[in-house]
Amino acid sequence: MPDKSDKRAMVDRTRIDAEQNWELQYWSTKFKVSPADVRAAISSVGPMVEDVRKSLGATLKPGRW
């Protein structure tokens, strides 16, 4: 059975799927940055949440999350 494109449950919480707008919105809210910033970090370091967090943390003030 194929995956439904409207499915909103995160299957792999260690990766960010940049093709899913709702995931970009979720992580941008979580990291307090724009979805474009999340997408740029993914392009730079890959889709792993921890890598994206570290990448964004380098440009954010401490305590932003």
CHARMM-style PDB file with segment names, atoms N, HN, CA, C and O in Angstrom:
ATOM      1  N   MET     1       0.830  -1.171   0.000  1.00  0.00      PROA
ATOM      2  CA  MET     1       0.000   0.000   0.000  1.00  0.00      PROA
ATOM      3  C   MET     1       0.880   1.242   0.000  1.00  0.00      PROA
ATOM      4  O   MET     1       1.733   1.383   0.877  1.00  0.00      PROA
ATOM      5  N   PRO     2       0.701   2.140  -0.950  1.00  0.00      PROA
ATOM      6  CA  PRO     2       1.557   3.324  -1.028  1.00  0.00      PROA
ATOM      7  C   PRO     2       1.275   4.305   0.104  1.00  0.00      PROA
ATOM      8  O   PRO     2       0.175   4.343   0.656  1.00  0.00      PROA
ATOM      9  N   ASP     3       2.293   5.097   0.438  1.00  0.00      PROA
ATOM     10  HN  ASP     3       3.186   5.066  -0.010  1.00  0.00      PROA
ATOM     11  CA  ASP     3       2.117   6.129   1.454  1.00  0.00      PROA
ATOM     12  C   ASP     3       1.153   7.188   0.963  1.00  0.00      PROA
ATOM     13  O   ASP     3       1.104   7.500  -0.227  1.00  0.00      PROA
ATOM     14  N   LYS     4       0.395   7.729   1.879  1.00  0.00      PROA
ATOM     15  HN  LYS     4       0.435   7.475   2.846  1.00  0.00      PROA
ATOM     16  CA  LYS     4      -0.500   8.834   1.548  1.00  0.00      PROA
ATOM     17  C   LYS     4       0.284  10.136   1.648  1.00  0.00      PROA
ATOM     18  O   LYS     4       1.019  10.350   2.612  1.00  0.00      PROA
ATOM     19  N   SER     5       0.128  10.999   0.661  1.00  0.00      PROA
ATOM     20  HN  SER     5      -0.469  10.825  -0.122  1.00  0.00      PROA
ATOM     21  CA  SER     5       0.894  12.247   0.669  1.00  0.00      PROA
ATOM     22  C   SER     5       0.393  13.216   1.733  1.00  0.00      PROA
ATOM     23  O   SER     5       1.111  14.141   2.111  1.00  0.00      PROA
ATOM     24  N   ASP     6      -0.842  13.012   2.223  1.00  0.00      PROA
ATOM     25  HN  ASP     6      -1.425  12.261   1.916  1.00  0.00      PROA
ATOM     26  CA  ASP     6      -1.362  13.910   3.248  1.00  0.00      PROA
ATOM     27  C   ASP     6      -1.098  13.402   4.664  1.00  0.00      PROA
ATOM     28  O   ASP     6      -1.561  14.003   5.633  1.00  0.00      PROA
ATOM     29  N   LYS     7      -0.361  12.308   4.786  1.00  0.00      PROA
ATOM     30  HN  LYS     7       0.015  11.820   3.998  1.00  0.00      PROA
ATOM     31  CA  LYS     7      -0.037  11.725   6.081  1.00  0.00      PROA
ATOM     32  C   LYS     7       0.866  12.689   6.845  1.00  0.00      PROA
ATOM     33  O   LYS     7       1.884  13.144   6.323  1.00  0.00      PROA
ATOM     34  N   ARG     8       0.485  12.994   8.083  1.00  0.00      PROA
ATOM     35  HN  ARG     8      -0.342  12.624   8.507  1.00  0.00      PROA
ATOM     36  CA  ARG     8       1.222  13.993   8.845  1.00  0.00      PROA
ATOM     37  C   ARG     8       2.046  13.419   9.989  1.00  0.00      PROA
ATOM     38  O   ARG     8       2.704  14.178  10.700  1.00  0.00      PROA
ATOM     39  N   ALA     9       2.033  12.140  10.186  1.00  0.00      PROA
ATOM     40  HN  ALA     9       1.498  11.523   9.608  1.00  0.00      PROA
ATOM     41  CA  ALA     9       2.828  11.541  11.254  1.00  0.00      PROA
ATOM     42  C   ALA     9       4.274  11.400  10.796  1.00  0.00      PROA
ATOM     43  O   ALA     9       4.547  10.929   9.692  1.00  0.00      PROA
ATOM     44  N   MET    10       5.185  11.811  11.651  1.00  0.00      PROA
ATOM     45  HN  MET    10       4.963  12.194  12.548  1.00  0.00      PROA
ATOM     46  CA  MET    10       6.603  11.664  11.324  1.00  0.00      PROA
ATOM     47  C   MET    10       7.003  10.215  11.540  1.00  0.00      PROA
ATOM     48  O   MET    10       6.869   9.686  12.643  1.00  0.00      PROA
ATOM     49  N   VAL    11       7.485   9.586  10.508  1.00  0.00      PROA
ATOM     50  HN  VAL    11       7.594  10.015   9.612  1.00  0.00      PROA
ATOM     51  CA  VAL    11       7.896   8.199  10.599  1.00  0.00      PROA
ATOM     52  C   VAL    11       9.298   8.109  11.175  1.00  0.00      PROA
ATOM     53  O   VAL    11       9.551   7.289  12.058  1.00  0.00      PROA
ATOM     54  N   ASP    12      10.191   8.919  10.702  1.00  0.00      PROA
ATOM     55  HN  ASP    12       9.985   9.585   9.985  1.00  0.00      PROA
ATOM     56  CA  ASP    12      11.572   8.932  11.163  1.00  0.00      PROA
ATOM     57  C   ASP    12      11.851  10.287  11.795  1.00  0.00      PROA
ATOM     58  O   ASP    12      12.048  11.278  11.092  1.00  0.00      PROA
ATOM     59  N   ARG    13      11.869  10.329  13.100  1.00  0.00      PROA
ATOM     60  HN  ARG    13      11.709   9.524  13.672  1.00  0.00      PROA
ATOM     61  CA  ARG    13      12.041  11.601  13.810  1.00  0.00      PROA
ATOM     62  C   ARG    13      13.480  12.102  13.803  1.00  0.00      PROA
ATOM     63  O   ARG    13      13.756  13.176  14.338  1.00  0.00      PROA
ATOM     64  N   THR    14      14.391  11.355  13.215  1.00  0.00      PROA
ATOM     65  HN  THR    14      14.166  10.483  12.781  1.00  0.00      PROA
ATOM     66  CA  THR    14      15.784  11.792  13.181  1.00  0.00      PROA
ATOM     67  C   THR    14      16.109  12.546  11.902  1.00  0.00      PROA
ATOM     68  O   THR    14      17.203  13.095  11.769  1.00  0.00      PROA
ATOM     69  N   ARG    15      15.162  12.582  10.947  1.00  0.00      PROA
ATOM     70  HN  ARG    15      14.273  12.137  11.055  1.00  0.00      PROA
ATOM     71  CA  ARG    15      15.377  13.247   9.659  1.00  0.00      PROA
ATOM     72  C   ARG    15      14.267  14.236   9.374  1.00  0.00      PROA
ATOM     73  O   ARG    15      13.130  14.060   9.812  1.00  0.00      PROA
ATOM     74  N   ILE    16      14.609  15.275   8.636  1.00  0.00      PROA
ATOM     75  HN  ILE    16      15.533  15.418   8.280  1.00  0.00      PROA
ATOM     76  CA  ILE    16      13.627  16.267   8.202  1.00  0.00      PROA
ATOM     77  C   ILE    16      13.408  16.067   6.711  1.00  0.00      PROA
ATOM     78  O   ILE    16      14.356  16.088   5.927  1.00  0.00      PROA
ATOM     79  N   ASP    17      12.163  15.874   6.329  1.00  0.00      PROA
ATOM     80  HN  ASP    17      11.392  15.856   6.966  1.00  0.00      PROA
ATOM     81  CA  ASP    17      11.817  15.706   4.919  1.00  0.00      PROA
ATOM     82  C   ASP    17      11.512  17.079   4.335  1.00  0.00      PROA
ATOM     83  O   ASP    17      10.429  17.621   4.555  1.00  0.00      PROA
ATOM     84  N   ALA    18      12.448  17.636   3.601  1.00  0.00      PROA
ATOM     85  HN  ALA    18      13.328  17.195   3.422  1.00  0.00      PROA
ATOM     86  CA  ALA    18      12.306  18.986   3.050  1.00  0.00      PROA
ATOM     87  C   ALA    18      11.232  19.067   1.974  1.00  0.00      PROA
ATOM     88  O   ALA    18      10.837  20.164   1.578  1.00  0.00      PROA
ATOM     89  N   GLU    19      10.756  17.925   1.496  1.00  0.00      PROA
ATOM     90  HN  GLU    19      11.076  17.034   1.818  1.00  0.00      PROA
ATOM     91  CA  GLU    19       9.695  17.909   0.485  1.00  0.00      PROA
ATOM     92  C   GLU    19       8.318  18.096   1.112  1.00  0.00      PROA
ATOM     93  O   GLU    19       7.344  18.369   0.410  1.00  0.00      PROA
ATOM     94  N   GLN    20       8.239  17.950   2.428  1.00  0.00      PROA
ATOM     95  HN  GLN    20       9.031  17.728   2.998  1.00  0.00      PROA
ATOM     96  CA  GLN    20       6.967  18.085   3.135  1.00  0.00      PROA
ATOM     97  C   GLN    20       6.900  19.473   3.788  1.00  0.00      PROA
ATOM     98  O   GLN    20       7.635  19.759   4.733  1.00  0.00      PROA
ATOM     99  N   ASN    21       6.017  20.322   3.278  1.00  0.00      PROA
ATOM    100  HN  ASN    21       5.419  20.091   2.510  1.00  0.00      PROA
ATOM    101  CA  ASN    21       5.905  21.680   3.813  1.00  0.00      PROA
ATOM    102  C   ASN    21       5.546  21.692   5.288  1.00  0.00      PROA
ATOM    103  O   ASN    21       6.021  22.549   6.033  1.00  0.00      PROA
ATOM    104  N   TRP    22       4.709  20.749   5.723  1.00  0.00      PROA
ATOM    105  HN  TRP    22       4.323  20.053   5.118  1.00  0.00      PROA
ATOM    106  CA  TRP    22       4.319  20.732   7.127  1.00  0.00      PROA
ATOM    107  C   TRP    22       5.507  20.395   8.025  1.00  0.00      PROA
ATOM    108  O   TRP    22       5.587  20.884   9.152  1.00  0.00      PROA
ATOM    109  N   GLU    23       6.438  19.558   7.534  1.00  0.00      PROA
ATOM    110  HN  GLU    23       6.373  19.161   6.619  1.00  0.00      PROA
ATOM    111  CA  GLU    23       7.630  19.267   8.325  1.00  0.00      PROA
ATOM    112  C   GLU    23       8.531  20.486   8.408  1.00  0.00      PROA
ATOM    113  O   GLU    23       9.077  20.783   9.471  1.00  0.00      PROA
ATOM    114  N   LEU    24       8.692  21.194   7.301  1.00  0.00      PROA
ATOM    115  HN  LEU    24       8.249  20.953   6.437  1.00  0.00      PROA
ATOM    116  CA  LEU    24       9.484  22.430   7.329  1.00  0.00      PROA
ATOM    117  C   LEU    24       8.869  23.429   8.298  1.00  0.00      PROA
ATOM    118  O   LEU    24       9.584  24.098   9.044  1.00  0.00      PROA
ATOM    119  N   GLN    25       7.543  23.530   8.286  1.00  0.00      PROA
ATOM    120  HN  GLN    25       6.962  22.987   7.679  1.00  0.00      PROA
ATOM    121  CA  GLN    25       6.862  24.459   9.196  1.00  0.00      PROA
ATOM    122  C   GLN    25       7.062  24.028  10.648  1.00  0.00      PROA
ATOM    123  O   GLN    25       7.331  24.860  11.515  1.00  0.00      PROA
ATOM    124  N   TYR    26       6.932  22.734  10.909  1.00  0.00      PROA
ATOM    125  HN  TYR    26       6.714  22.058  10.204  1.00  0.00      PROA
ATOM    126  CA  TYR    26       7.122  22.217  12.267  1.00  0.00      PROA
ATOM    127  C   TYR    26       8.524  22.548  12.783  1.00  0.00      PROA
ATOM    128  O   TYR    26       8.680  23.096  13.874  1.00  0.00      PROA
ATOM    129  N   TRP    27       9.540  22.209  11.988  1.00  0.00      PROA
ATOM    130  HN  TRP    27       9.414  21.764  11.101  1.00  0.00      PROA
ATOM    131  CA  TRP    27      10.912  22.406  12.445  1.00  0.00      PROA
ATOM    132  C   TRP    27      11.289  23.879  12.491  1.00  0.00      PROA
ATOM    133  O   TRP    27      12.085  24.280  13.340  1.00  0.00      PROA
ATOM    134  N   SER    28      10.738  24.692  11.600  1.00  0.00      PROA
ATOM    135  HN  SER    28      10.091  24.366  10.910  1.00  0.00      PROA
ATOM    136  CA  SER    28      11.032  26.126  11.662  1.00  0.00      PROA
ATOM    137  C   SER    28      10.452  26.725  12.940  1.00  0.00      PROA
ATOM    138  O   SER    28      11.062  27.605  13.548  1.00  0.00      PROA
ATOM    139  N   THR    29       9.275  26.251  13.348  1.00  0.00      PROA
ATOM    140  HN  THR    29       8.779  25.537  12.855  1.00  0.00      PROA
ATOM    141  CA  THR    29       8.692  26.711  14.613  1.00  0.00      PROA
ATOM    142  C   THR    29       9.529  26.209  15.782  1.00  0.00      PROA
ATOM    143  O   THR    29       9.809  26.957  16.719  1.00  0.00      PROA
ATOM    144  N   LYS    30       9.920  24.960  15.725  1.00  0.00      PROA
ATOM    145  HN  LYS    30       9.693  24.353  14.964  1.00  0.00      PROA
ATOM    146  CA  LYS    30      10.717  24.361  16.797  1.00  0.00      PROA
ATOM    147  C   LYS    30      12.053  25.086  16.978  1.00  0.00      PROA
ATOM    148  O   LYS    30      12.470  25.354  18.104  1.00  0.00      PROA
ATOM    149  N   PHE    31      12.715  25.398  15.873  1.00  0.00      PROA
ATOM    150  HN  PHE    31      12.376  25.180  14.957  1.00  0.00      PROA
ATOM    151  CA  PHE    31      14.018  26.050  15.924  1.00  0.00      PROA
ATOM    152  C   PHE    31      13.934  27.576  15.930  1.00  0.00      PROA
ATOM    153  O   PHE    31      14.954  28.254  16.053  1.00  0.00      PROA
ATOM    154  N   LYS    32      12.717  28.117  15.796  1.00  0.00      PROA
ATOM    155  HN  LYS    32      11.888  27.566  15.696  1.00  0.00      PROA
ATOM    156  CA  LYS    32      12.481  29.567  15.791  1.00  0.00      PROA
ATOM    157  C   LYS    32      13.245  30.270  14.673  1.00  0.00      PROA
ATOM    158  O   LYS    32      13.887  31.300  14.878  1.00  0.00      PROA
ATOM    159  N   VAL    33      13.153  29.676  13.480  1.00  0.00      PROA
ATOM    160  HN  VAL    33      12.632  28.839  13.313  1.00  0.00      PROA
ATOM    161  CA  VAL    33      13.751  30.247  12.276  1.00  0.00      PROA
ATOM    162  C   VAL    33      12.724  30.129  11.156  1.00  0.00      PROA
ATOM    163  O   VAL    33      11.652  29.560  11.363  1.00  0.00      PROA
ATOM    164  N   SER    34      13.024  30.645  10.000  1.00  0.00      PROA
ATOM    165  HN  SER    34      13.894  31.107   9.831  1.00  0.00      PROA
ATOM    166  CA  SER    34      12.104  30.534   8.873  1.00  0.00      PROA
ATOM    167  C   SER    34      12.241  29.164   8.203  1.00  0.00      PROA
ATOM    168  O   SER    34      13.281  28.516   8.318  1.00  0.00      PROA
ATOM    169  N   PRO    35      11.189  28.723   7.501  1.00  0.00      PROA
ATOM    170  CA  PRO    35      11.309  27.474   6.739  1.00  0.00      PROA
ATOM    171  C   PRO    35      12.464  27.521   5.727  1.00  0.00      PROA
ATOM    172  O   PRO    35      13.105  26.505   5.458  1.00  0.00      PROA
ATOM    173  N   ALA    36      12.716  28.703   5.175  1.00  0.00      PROA
ATOM    174  HN  ALA    36      12.195  29.528   5.394  1.00  0.00      PROA
ATOM    175  CA  ALA    36      13.835  28.846   4.233  1.00  0.00      PROA
ATOM    176  C   ALA    36      15.172  28.587   4.931  1.00  0.00      PROA
ATOM    177  O   ALA    36      16.082  28.015   4.331  1.00  0.00      PROA
ATOM    178  N   ASP    37      15.295  29.003   6.193  1.00  0.00      PROA
ATOM    179  HN  ASP    37      14.556  29.468   6.680  1.00  0.00      PROA
ATOM    180  CA  ASP    37      16.520  28.737   6.957  1.00  0.00      PROA
ATOM    181  C   ASP    37      16.697  27.236   7.193  1.00  0.00      PROA
ATOM    182  O   ASP    37      17.807  26.711   7.103  1.00  0.00      PROA
ATOM    183  N   VAL    38      15.598  26.558   7.495  1.00  0.00      PROA
ATOM    184  HN  VAL    38      14.696  26.984   7.569  1.00  0.00      PROA
ATOM    185  CA  VAL    38      15.662  25.104   7.696  1.00  0.00      PROA
ATOM    186  C   VAL    38      16.074  24.424   6.396  1.00  0.00      PROA
ATOM    187  O   VAL    38      16.937  23.546   6.395  1.00  0.00      PROA
ATOM    188  N   ARG    39      15.454  24.834   5.285  1.00  0.00      PROA
ATOM    189  HN  ARG    39      14.754  25.547   5.285  1.00  0.00      PROA
ATOM    190  CA  ARG    39      15.775  24.245   3.983  1.00  0.00      PROA
ATOM    191  C   ARG    39      17.247  24.501   3.626  1.00  0.00      PROA
ATOM    192  O   ARG    39      17.915  23.613   3.096  1.00  0.00      PROA
ATOM    193  N   ALA    40      17.748  25.693   3.909  1.00  0.00      PROA
ATOM    194  HN  ALA    40      17.205  26.415   4.339  1.00  0.00      PROA
ATOM    195  CA  ALA    40      19.152  26.012   3.622  1.00  0.00      PROA
ATOM    196  C   ALA    40      20.091  25.155   4.473  1.00  0.00      PROA
ATOM    197  O   ALA    40      21.123  24.688   3.993  1.00  0.00      PROA
ATOM    198  N   ALA    41      19.725  24.954   5.731  1.00  0.00      PROA
ATOM    199  HN  ALA    41      18.886  25.333   6.121  1.00  0.00      PROA
ATOM    200  CA  ALA    41      20.553  24.111   6.603  1.00  0.00      PROA
ATOM    201  C   ALA    41      20.556  22.670   6.105  1.00  0.00      PROA
ATOM    202  O   ALA    41      21.594  22.008   6.128  1.00  0.00      PROA
ATOM    203  N   ILE    42      19.406  22.181   5.655  1.00  0.00      PROA
ATOM    204  HN  ILE    42      18.563  22.718   5.637  1.00  0.00      PROA
ATOM    205  CA  ILE    42      19.337  20.827   5.109  1.00  0.00      PROA
ATOM    206  C   ILE    42      20.220  20.716   3.877  1.00  0.00      PROA
ATOM    207  O   ILE    42      20.914  19.715   3.696  1.00  0.00      PROA
ATOM    208  N   SER    43      20.198  21.738   3.028  1.00  0.00      PROA
ATOM    209  HN  SER    43      19.634  22.551   3.175  1.00  0.00      PROA
ATOM    210  CA  SER    43      21.051  21.719   1.831  1.00  0.00      PROA
ATOM    211  C   SER    43      22.524  21.708   2.203  1.00  0.00      PROA
ATOM    212  O   SER    43      23.351  21.127   1.501  1.00  0.00      PROA
ATOM    213  N   SER    44      22.839  22.352   3.305  1.00  0.00      PROA
ATOM    214  HN  SER    44      22.168  22.825   3.875  1.00  0.00      PROA
ATOM    215  CA  SER    44      24.224  22.472   3.732  1.00  0.00      PROA
ATOM    216  C   SER    44      24.746  21.220   4.451  1.00  0.00      PROA
ATOM    217  O   SER    44      25.832  20.731   4.142  1.00  0.00      PROA
ATOM    218  N   VAL    45      23.961  20.702   5.415  1.00  0.00      PROA
ATOM    219  HN  VAL    45      23.078  21.099   5.665  1.00  0.00      PROA
ATOM    220  CA  VAL    45      24.463  19.619   6.267  1.00  0.00      PROA
ATOM    221  C   VAL    45      23.703  18.308   6.136  1.00  0.00      PROA
ATOM    222  O   VAL    45      24.111  17.306   6.722  1.00  0.00      PROA
ATOM    223  N   GLY    46      22.612  18.288   5.385  1.00  0.00      PROA
ATOM    224  HN  GLY    46      22.280  19.102   4.908  1.00  0.00      PROA
ATOM    225  CA  GLY    46      21.824  17.071   5.231  1.00  0.00      PROA
ATOM    226  C   GLY    46      20.578  17.098   6.096  1.00  0.00      PROA
ATOM    227  O   GLY    46      20.356  18.065   6.824  1.00  0.00      PROA
ATOM    228  N   PRO    47      19.756  16.050   6.032  1.00  0.00      PROA
ATOM    229  CA  PRO    47      18.443  16.062   6.671  1.00  0.00      PROA
ATOM    230  C   PRO    47      18.397  15.621   8.133  1.00  0.00      PROA
ATOM    231  O   PRO    47      17.319  15.606   8.727  1.00  0.00      PROA
ATOM    232  N   MET    48      19.513  15.268   8.718  1.00  0.00      PROA
ATOM    233  HN  MET    48      20.389  15.280   8.235  1.00  0.00      PROA
ATOM    234  CA  MET    48      19.498  14.799  10.103  1.00  0.00      PROA
ATOM    235  C   MET    48      19.175  15.956  11.044  1.00  0.00      PROA
ATOM    236  O   MET    48      19.807  17.010  10.981  1.00  0.00      PROA
ATOM    237  N   VAL    49      18.191  15.754  11.915  1.00  0.00      PROA
ATOM    238  HN  VAL    49      17.677  14.897  11.966  1.00  0.00      PROA
ATOM    239  CA  VAL    49      17.715  16.810  12.808  1.00  0.00      PROA
ATOM    240  C   VAL    49      18.853  17.399  13.639  1.00  0.00      PROA
ATOM    241  O   VAL    49      18.968  18.619  13.754  1.00  0.00      PROA
ATOM    242  N   GLU    50      19.681  16.553  14.209  1.00  0.00      PROA
ATOM    243  HN  GLU    50      19.587  15.562  14.116  1.00  0.00      PROA
ATOM    244  CA  GLU    50      20.777  17.041  15.069  1.00  0.00      PROA
ATOM    245  C   GLU    50      21.768  17.899  14.282  1.00  0.00      PROA
ATOM    246  O   GLU    50      22.252  18.910  14.791  1.00  0.00      PROA
ATOM    247  N   ASP    51      22.069  17.504  13.053  1.00  0.00      PROA
ATOM    248  HN  ASP    51      21.676  16.683  12.639  1.00  0.00      PROA
ATOM    249  CA  ASP    51      22.986  18.287  12.226  1.00  0.00      PROA
ATOM    250  C   ASP    51      22.373  19.635  11.854  1.00  0.00      PROA
ATOM    251  O   ASP    51      23.053  20.661  11.865  1.00  0.00      PROA
ATOM    252  N   VAL    52      21.085  19.621  11.528  1.00  0.00      PROA
ATOM    253  HN  VAL    52      20.533  18.787  11.520  1.00  0.00      PROA
ATOM    254  CA  VAL    52      20.385  20.868  11.191  1.00  0.00      PROA
ATOM    255  C   VAL    52      20.350  21.785  12.414  1.00  0.00      PROA
ATOM    256  O   VAL    52      20.593  22.987  12.306  1.00  0.00      PROA
ATOM    257  N   ARG    53      20.045  21.203  13.582  1.00  0.00      PROA
ATOM    258  HN  ARG    53      19.848  20.226  13.670  1.00  0.00      PROA
ATOM    259  CA  ARG    53      20.010  21.996  14.822  1.00  0.00      PROA
ATOM    260  C   ARG    53      21.362  22.644  15.093  1.00  0.00      PROA
ATOM    261  O   ARG    53      21.432  23.828  15.424  1.00  0.00      PROA
ATOM    262  N   LYS    54      22.429  21.872  14.954  1.00  0.00      PROA
ATOM    263  HN  LYS    54      22.372  20.910  14.686  1.00  0.00      PROA
ATOM    264  CA  LYS    54      23.772  22.423  15.181  1.00  0.00      PROA
ATOM    265  C   LYS    54      24.100  23.506  14.171  1.00  0.00      PROA
ATOM    266  O   LYS    54      24.682  24.532  14.526  1.00  0.00      PROA
ATOM    267  N   SER    55      23.737  23.291  12.925  1.00  0.00      PROA
ATOM    268  HN  SER    55      23.264  22.458  12.637  1.00  0.00      PROA
ATOM    269  CA  SER    55      23.991  24.280  11.877  1.00  0.00      PROA
ATOM    270  C   SER    55      23.239  25.574  12.166  1.00  0.00      PROA
ATOM    271  O   SER    55      23.799  26.664  12.046  1.00  0.00      PROA
ATOM    272  N   LEU    56      21.979  25.452  12.543  1.00  0.00      PROA
ATOM    273  HN  LEU    56      21.524  24.567  12.639  1.00  0.00      PROA
ATOM    274  CA  LEU    56      21.191  26.643  12.848  1.00  0.00      PROA
ATOM    275  C   LEU    56      21.664  27.290  14.143  1.00  0.00      PROA
ATOM    276  O   LEU    56      21.611  28.512  14.283  1.00  0.00      PROA
ATOM    277  N   GLY    57      22.119  26.489  15.078  1.00  0.00      PROA
ATOM    278  HN  GLY    57      22.162  25.496  14.965  1.00  0.00      PROA
ATOM    279  CA  GLY    57      22.605  27.009  16.351  1.00  0.00      PROA
ATOM    280  C   GLY    57      23.825  27.886  16.189  1.00  0.00      PROA
ATOM    281  O   GLY    57      24.064  28.779  17.002  1.00  0.00      PROA
ATOM    282  N   ALA    58      24.595  27.641  15.151  1.00  0.00      PROA
ATOM    283  HN  ALA    58      24.400  26.915  14.491  1.00  0.00      PROA
ATOM    284  CA  ALA    58      25.789  28.446  14.898  1.00  0.00      PROA
ATOM    285  C   ALA    58      25.410  29.864  14.492  1.00  0.00      PROA
ATOM    286  O   ALA    58      26.208  30.789  14.645  1.00  0.00      PROA
ATOM    287  N   THR    59      24.182  30.040  13.970  1.00  0.00      PROA
ATOM    288  HN  THR    59      23.535  29.288  13.845  1.00  0.00      PROA
ATOM    289  CA  THR    59      23.772  31.364  13.522  1.00  0.00      PROA
ATOM    290  C   THR    59      22.746  32.002  14.452  1.00  0.00      PROA
ATOM    291  O   THR    59      22.357  33.151  14.245  1.00  0.00      PROA
ATOM    292  N   LEU    60      22.302  31.270  15.475  1.00  0.00      PROA
ATOM    293  HN  LEU    60      22.618  30.336  15.644  1.00  0.00      PROA
ATOM    294  CA  LEU    60      21.302  31.790  16.404  1.00  0.00      PROA
ATOM    295  C   LEU    60      21.945  32.191  17.726  1.00  0.00      PROA
ATOM    296  O   LEU    60      23.028  31.723  18.080  1.00  0.00      PROA
ATOM    297  N   LYS    61      21.262  33.053  18.433  1.00  0.00      PROA
ATOM    298  HN  LYS    61      20.383  33.433  18.145  1.00  0.00      PROA
ATOM    299  CA  LYS    61      21.712  33.416  19.761  1.00  0.00      PROA
ATOM    300  C   LYS    61      21.446  32.256  20.704  1.00  0.00      PROA
ATOM    301  O   LYS    61      20.457  31.545  20.522  1.00  0.00      PROA
ATOM    302  N   PRO    62      22.295  32.035  21.711  1.00  0.00      PROA
ATOM    303  CA  PRO    62      22.060  30.963  22.673  1.00  0.00      PROA
ATOM    304  C   PRO    62      20.708  31.135  23.353  1.00  0.00      PROA
ATOM    305  O   PRO    62      20.256  32.255  23.592  1.00  0.00      PROA
ATOM    306  N   GLY    63      20.072  30.009  23.659  1.00  0.00      PROA
ATOM    307  HN  GLY    63      20.440  29.100  23.464  1.00  0.00      PROA
ATOM    308  CA  GLY    63      18.797  30.043  24.345  1.00  0.00      PROA
ATOM    309  C   GLY    63      17.593  30.260  23.453  1.00  0.00      PROA
ATOM    310  O   GLY    63      16.477  30.407  23.951  1.00  0.00      PROA
ATOM    311  N   ARG    64      17.795  30.282  22.143  1.00  0.00      PROA
ATOM    312  HN  ARG    64      18.702  30.162  21.738  1.00  0.00      PROA
ATOM    313  CA  ARG    64      16.663  30.492  21.245  1.00  0.00      PROA
ATOM    314  C   ARG    64      15.765  29.285  21.181  1.00  0.00      PROA
ATOM    315  O   ARG    64      14.621  29.405  20.742  1.00  0.00      PROA
ATOM    316  N   TRP    65      16.233  28.120  21.600  1.00  0.00      PROA
ATOM    317  HN  TRP    65      17.162  28.022  21.957  1.00  0.00      PROA
ATOM    318  CA  TRP    65      15.390  26.932  21.639  1.00  0.00      PROA
ATOM    319  C   TRP    65      15.631  26.261  22.907  1.00  0.00      PROA
ATOM    320  OT1 TRP    65      15.031  25.221  23.179  1.00  0.00      PROA
TER     321      TRP     65
END
